[in-house]
Amino acid sequence: MASISERAGARKAPPWLLPLVGYAISIACLLWVYWGFDWKTQLPRLAAADRALVGVAVLADLLVYVTQGWRWSTLLRPVARTSWLRSTQAIYIGLFANEVLPFRTGELIRAYVQGKWCRIPFSVALSSVAVERLLDGIWLVLGFFLVATLVDLPGYLVRGSQILAVILLGMAVALGVVMFRKHHAHAAVARSRWSEMLRHVVEGLHAMGNARTFYAAAGISLLYLALQVVPIYALMRGYGLEAPFGAAAVVLVILRLGTIIPQAPGNVGAFQFFTVLGLRLFGVDKATATGFATLLFVVVTVPLWLGGLVAVAIAGFRIRELQREARSSLEPATFQPRQSGI
């Protein structure tokens, strides 16, 4: 009779299955969005978009990631000293990786790069990324419920946001235990085979969570989210859509919620699908919504490619090598948080 481990190994999904599912979702989204789309009619409209407002959208999108770099360096201050410029460079390296690799591998890569530059364990840098995402999720859910008071949203979006709110609440409780009950957290991970690595994570999260800079990072997170509305609204005006600023906020919330699950590189397909879905709530016809989604994708993606290429070139890295190193670097390391700012 086969052992339990052998049976578990036999049931293990093949490594190509998840990427295949992700690409299948993206292709299905692209087919739905662009089926019957009249490129001959819509391309001139895309080309006629107000260039000044397109420029505003590009500039605002760049400021989004500069703000994220500022937040990350602020959050890390109790455990490592890093500039907002270096943090922004790491973020752009990760963003570029997301554009060429599936399943948002860039999140791992940017944490690995930041840990390498700051000389902190990869696990601690990665936990700071998790805190960032938790802060983003909290503000996003709050924004969603605010948006729900302005627009009659579909039931599945409301239910999805409620599920996300429950997940975030659980994460917040776990983070609170680590922040304010460090000894309890150490006891919880003591029996794990990853106990040494998790101990460093607990120490890092405790240091970050008990510093005043944590609350500053939470405030910057609100600015980070608000800035993401600006490119959408600017392009709406530049594309000739007479929609209120609140409509841009709705599109952003739906887009962020819809692309939480990692998919194909750059969220191709899902990005266009959820942009169209958001605009349809405001009575925009599918052809116009698809044209706008195409313009938005180009405007927010091309600067990422260029900025990412520059960031990678300056650092002298290769994305595939970073991916391999990041996957093999989740090992325990000696770590002591900085004493200043705690």
Buried (B, 14 or more C-beta within 10 A) or exposed (E): EEEEEEEEEEEEEEEEEEBEEBBEBBEEBBEBBBEEEEEEEBEEBBEEBBEEBBEBBBBBBBBBBBBBBBBBBBBBBBBBEBEBEBBBBBBBBBBBBBBBBBBBBBBBBBBBBBBBBBEBBBBBBBBBBBBBBBBBBBBBBEBBEEBBEEBEBEEEBEEBBEEBBEBBEEBBEBBEBBBEEBEEBBEBBEEEEEBBBBBBBBBBBBBBBBBEBBEBBBEBBBBBBBBBBBBBBBBBBBBEBEBEEBBBBBBBBBBBBBBBEBBBBBBBBBBBBBBBBBBEBBEBEBBBBBBBBBBBBEBBBEBBBEBBBBBBEEBEBEBEEBBEBBEEBBEBBEBEBBEEBB
